[in-house]
Amino acid sequence: MLRIDADHYIAGVQRERTENHSGPMRELPCLVVMHYTASGTAQSAINWFSRQGGNASAHVIIDRCGKMVQMLPFNYIAWHAGKSEWQGRERCNLFSIGIELVNWGVLTKHNGDYKSYTYAVVPPEQVAECDGKYWQKFTPQQISMALCVTRSLCGHYPILDVAGHAEIARPVGRKIDPGPLLDMRQFRRLVK
């Protein structure tokens, strides 16, 4: 288990700052939401979430090698869920922790290459076909770290559930992350 300090940061983890938040939560977080970054590196996600006047952020980014960066303390309102609902409660940003896994998500195949929406080429060994689409695979290191972080959060806060962004986004179908390669049912089982 990772140690979460009194400032609501994971002890010893790299910290980056973002002003893209709504200040402290009024209650302790009770939901963890899994996302993918739709980018190829942790640094590009950090840059996006740190952008002045940006409209997105998350608490934690997990790079493809399993390295983690924390952008906000866990008791702050990040802008990761957007219009959302969980168990009848709207505005999930107010009571949830957002975890971002560095991953392009859906890819296109063109002339034998798998490409992101920015035309970055993804090696074929990192690609899986699912539901008639091509997706970048998550790495074992990412999944291992995501489980470790989520278990630590569940041990420190009154977390009631772990959900994928697609499960809480409204209207239904507005978001597809973290995608089918992160089986949320299995992930929830492994967290417990």
Residue pairs with C-beta under 8 A, 6 or more apart in sequence:
1 148
1 151
1 152
1 155
2 10
2 11
2 13
2 148
2 149
2 152
3 10
3 11
3 12
3 152
4 10
4 11
4 74
4 152
4 153
4 156
5 11
7 73
8 73
8 74
8 75
8 76
9 15
9 70
9 73
9 74
10 60
10 68
10 70
10 149
10 152
13 68
13 69
13 70
14 67
14 68
14 69
14 70
15 69
15 70
15 71
16 46
16 49
16 50
16 69
16 70
16 71
17 50
17 71
18 49
18 50
18 54
18 57
18 71
18 72
19 50
19 52
20 49
20 50
20 51
20 54
20 55
20 56
20 57
20 78
20 79
21 57
21 72
21 76
21 77
21 78
21 79
22 76
22 77
22 79
22 93
22 94
23 76
23 77
24 75
24 76
24 77
25 75
25 76
25 77
25 94
25 95
26 94
27 95
28 75
28 157
28 158
29 74
29 75
29 95
29 96
29 97
29 153
29 157
29 158
29 159
30 95
30 96
30 157
30 158
30 159
30 160
30 161
31 86
31 92
31 95
31 96
31 97
31 159
31 160
31 161
31 162
31 163
31 168
32 96
32 97
32 99
32 150
32 153
32 154
32 159
32 161
32 162
32 163
33 80
33 81
33 92
33 96
33 97
33 98
33 99
33 162
33 163
33 164
33 165
33 168
34 99
34 101
34 146
34 162
34 163
34 164
34 165
34 177
34 178
34 182
34 184
34 187
35 58
35 80
35 98
35 99
35 100
35 101
35 164
35 165
35 177
35 178
36 100
36 101
36 102
36 103
36 104
36 105
36 138
36 177
36 178
36 179
36 182
37 44
37 45
37 48
37 61
37 100
37 101
37 102
37 103
38 103
38 104
38 105
38 116
38 117
38 177
39 45
39 48
39 102
39 104
40 102
40 104
40 116
40 118
40 120
41 63
41 102
42 61
42 62
42 63
42 64
42 67
42 69
42 102
45 61
45 100
45 102
46 61
46 69
46 71
48 54
48 56
49 56
49 57
49 58
49 61
49 71
50 71
55 79
56 79
56 80
57 71
57 72
57 78
57 79
57 80
57 98
58 71
58 72
58 78
58 80
58 98
58 99
58 100
59 70
59 71
59 72
59 73
59 74
59 76
59 78
59 80
59 97
59 98
59 99
60 68
60 69
60 70
60 71
60 97
60 98
60 99
60 100
60 149
61 68
61 69
61 71
61 100
61 102
62 68
62 99
62 100
62 101
62 102
62 142
62 145
62 146
62 149
63 69
63 102
63 142
64 102
64 103
64 139
64 141
64 142
65 139
65 141
66 139
66 141
66 142
66 144
66 145
67 145
68 145
68 149
71 78
72 78
74 97
74 153
74 156
74 157
77 93
77 94
78 93
78 97
78 98
79 93
80 93
80 96
80 98
80 100
80 165
81 91
81 92
81 93
81 96
81 98
81 165
81 168
81 169
82 93
82 169
82 174
82 175
83 90
83 169
83 170
83 171
83 174
84 90
84 91
84 92
84 93
84 168
84 169
84 170
85 92
85 168
85 170
86 92
86 96
86 161
86 163
86 167
86 168
87 161
89 95
90 170
92 168
97 153
97 157
97 159
99 146
99 149
99 150
101 138
101 142
101 146
101 178
101 182
102 142
103 136
103 138
103 142
103 178
103 179
104 116
104 117
104 120
104 122
104 136
105 116
105 135
105 136
105 176
105 177
105 179
106 117
106 133
106 134
106 135
106 176
106 179
107 114
107 115
107 116
107 122
107 127
107 133
107 134
107 135
107 136
108 114
108 115
108 117
108 134
109 115
109 134
113 121
114 121
114 122
114 123
114 124
114 126
114 127
114 134
114 136
115 121
115 122
116 122
116 136
122 136
126 136
126 137
127 134
127 135
127 136
127 137
128 134
128 135
128 137
128 181
129 135
130 179
130 180
130 181
131 180
135 179
135 180
135 181
136 181
137 181
138 178
138 181
138 182
143 182
143 187
146 187
147 187
147 190
147 191
150 159
150 162
150 187
150 191
151 191
153 159
154 191
161 188
162 184
162 187
162 188
162 191
163 184
164 177
164 178
164 182
164 184
165 175
165 177
165 178
166 173
166 175
166 176
166 177
166 178
166 179
167 184
169 175
178 184
